[in-house]
Amino acid sequence: MAAVFPAWIMITILVLEASLVMGGFQASLKLERRIPLVSHEVELGRLREFDRLRHGRLLQSSGGVVDFPVRGTYDPFLVGLYYTKLQIGSPPKEYYVQIDTGSDVLWIGCNSCNGCPESSGLQIELNLYDPGSSSTSSLVSCSDQRCNAGVQSSDSGCSGQGNQCSYTFQYGDGSGTSGYYVADLLHFSTILEGSMTANSTAPIMFGCSVLQTGDLTKSDRAVDGIFGFGQQSLSVISQLSSQGIAPRVFSHCLRGKNGGGGILVFGEILEPNMVYTPLVPSQPHYNLDLRSISVGGQVLSIDPSVFSTSSSQGTIVDSGTTLAYLADEAYDAFVDAITKTVSQTVRPVLSKGNQCYLITSSVTDIFPQVSLNFAGGASLILNPPDYLVQQNSIGGAAVWCIGFQKIQGQGITILGDLVLKDKIIVYDLANQRIGWTDYDCSMSVNVSANLNSGRTEFVNAGQMSNDGSSPDQLQSIIALLLNMIMLAALLFS
């Protein structure tokens, strides 16, 4: 037994080191969020205003699982912003970038930027990317096939001057950015074989912003850039997939209570109750084919053509939108049906143009379920907290308002965080579909990554607690420790 004791010490030290790595979650990039999900302190007008700016930014024109644990708290006065910290370059430097499913390109403010904010109300340190300070940085020429691919989707351009691949993005809120493309190393960690982690790098092409205008110049919600999660070839998920590093699928589960948080992974979250509906093909956004809306089990009398997809209408899944929006021609029928259902129990009131209700009991006991019915028979079931927001109180009665808004004169339906929260949402680009199911987003999830080798990896991913570790991770560490102790006993006894 004398030989076993030193082995135990060695193994324990190794395991403690492993637990520190897992406890600090080196296998993850931090995704932080500031989002007001149902706060009575926030007026709907403020949320609509932010969403209006957000909608203007919806551009109009495989190895292991990469896990982004969602962190941060939502703030009623800093609305609807998700961001993550990336490491880019050699030596690596950190940048905070907004997660945006409405665009494709990752771009970061560069050292020569005109109009880039110098500070942020999010209490994060902003950095500018300097191509000259990274030994692995290189310019992307017009003859590069990646630049040519971007030209096809209007994500890149070439003037011929200097043979430099460039971009100019204009957004509906009047803001914009322009710059040129560079290639450099992205540093990240992948989870392999269930719990093993590997530090990885991959060359990616991204935008180097030299000019920002409009709302992008403001410091209240400033970040270093925008991380496009779209489907086109220049998106990071497409680039990593083409290199066999990540699957062409990502998933999120946004927690709607207790300060927010949640899960974001490159991979497919697996749950037995997932339902899927096809993506509408050849669209720049994540468009779904909404067929009808039911309130309390009754299908509303809305012409299905109201929800059809065209250049000026359709249904978009967008995690960057705080509220939810219905096509103009469907909105009144939706609100009228809810009001009719509850009018005998609650008092309907108008508050700043919004349909609200005075309530003295639980909304879940009074208000009906709503069902958004999509192609393929998939329905997204909304409970009252998924379409109502609490505003304030009057005379002891709570004021709850319809969280769905309408964009006057437009046929756009947008499913934002109000309806996406507390659900697993899977964006399966490989099979051109989106899936969902209700879920407690504070719990861990099982994730699958379909690899180029044909194998499938299963990992257990979940939100980290404030102390940097989760019960599932601690259980994994304990199990690993016991297995190694038993092995040591066999080897040295």
Salt bridges, closest charged atoms under 4 A:
GLU43 OE2 - LYS352 NZ 2.57
GLU49 OE2 - ARG52 NH2 2.93
GLU94 OE1 - LYS85 NZ 3.61
ASP100 OD1 - ARG54 NH2 2.72
ASP144 OD2 - ARG146 NH2 2.94
ASP173 OD2 - ARG57 NE 3.53
GLU193 OE2 - ARG455 NH1 3.90
ASP215 OD2 - ARG57 NH2 3.14
ASP215 OD1 - LYS218 NZ 3.40
ASP220 OD2 - ARG221 NH1 3.72
GLU268 OE2 - ARG433 NH2 3.80
ASP289 OD2 - ARG291 NE 2.84
ASP318 OD1 - ARG54 NH2 2.53
ASP328 OD1 - LYS406 NZ 3.55
ASP332 OD1 - LYS406 NZ 3.66
ASP386 OD1 - LYS421 NZ 3.43
ASP386 OD2 - LYS423 NZ 3.47
ASP428 OD2 - ARG433 NE 2.93
GLU457 OE2 - ARG455 NH1 2.77
